[in-house]
Amino acid sequence: MSGYAGRYHASVRCCVSHGHVLRHAGHVVLDHTPIWRSPQLFFLFHPRDFDSSIAHFQTALQQISSWMSANLLTLNSSKTEFLIIGLKQQLSKIYNSSLDTTHSARNLGFIFDEHLTFSDQISSLSKSCYSHIRELRCIRPYLDSKTASTIAASIVRSKLDYCNSRYYNLPKYQISRLQQIQNCLAGTVV
């Protein structure tokens, strides 16, 4: 690997400039966020090609680690997470004990789980929003309607709106959880 901070060149023929995500014919995507954040490697494969794809992935990861070492950077393996995303039927077809995977991972403040149900994200969002709603409820008697509405919009509704396109086509029970947050917020403001 050769290059400079913010740009990687690898034998997998993947080149990504700082802040961009690209996909090449080998299905490797490297999202390099700024140096103080973690680089992310996305690898797409079919379940029947799991073993060869993981070998290719591990080679790419080793090359990235080598490049980082050559440029006085360190890949923190204790903070490295592997998330395999797919349908339950797809994930049941693959198993590899040599790869320690996680069931969910955070990316830009949004939690992705292995089946893309976003249940962990909605649970985390609910906990955060209800906490802010409780705090707003404590100070609500001292606020006029416009100020309460502004606070609600800036703190809670902004959390609900962040990446809300990811919630498209979620099951009704998941959408109703989000609706309950909005209803509770409206009751607090009014």
Long-range contacts (C-beta under 8 A, 24 or more apart in sequence): 1-63, 1-64, 1-66, 1-67, 1-70, 2-67, 3-67, 4-71, 5-35, 5-71, 5-73, 6-32, 6-35, 7-32, 8-32, 8-64, 8-67, 10-60, 10-63, 10-64, 10-67, 11-63, 12-56, 12-59, 12-60, 12-63, 14-60, 26-56, 28-56, 28-57, 28-60, 30-64, 38-79, 39-64, 40-107, 47-86, 47-90, 47-91, 47-93, 47-94, 48-93, 50-93, 50-94, 50-96, 51-96, 54-96, 54-99, 81-105, 83-112, 83-114, 84-114, 85-112, 85-114, 85-115, 85-116, 86-114, 86-115, 87-115, 88-115, 91-115, 108-163, 109-162, 109-163, 110-162, 110-163, 110-166, 117-170, 117-171, 117-174, 118-166, 118-167, 118-170, 118-174, 119-174, 121-166, 122-174, 122-177, 122-178, 125-159, 125-160, 125-178, 125-181, 126-177, 126-181, 128-159, 129-156, 129-159, 129-160, 129-181, 129-185, 130-181, 130-184, 132-156, 132-159, 133-181, 133-184, 133-185, 133-188, 136-188, 136-189, 137-188, 140-188, 140-189, 145-189, 145-190, 148-188, 148-189, 149-189, 152-185, 152-188, 152-189, 156-181, 156-185, 157-182, 157-185
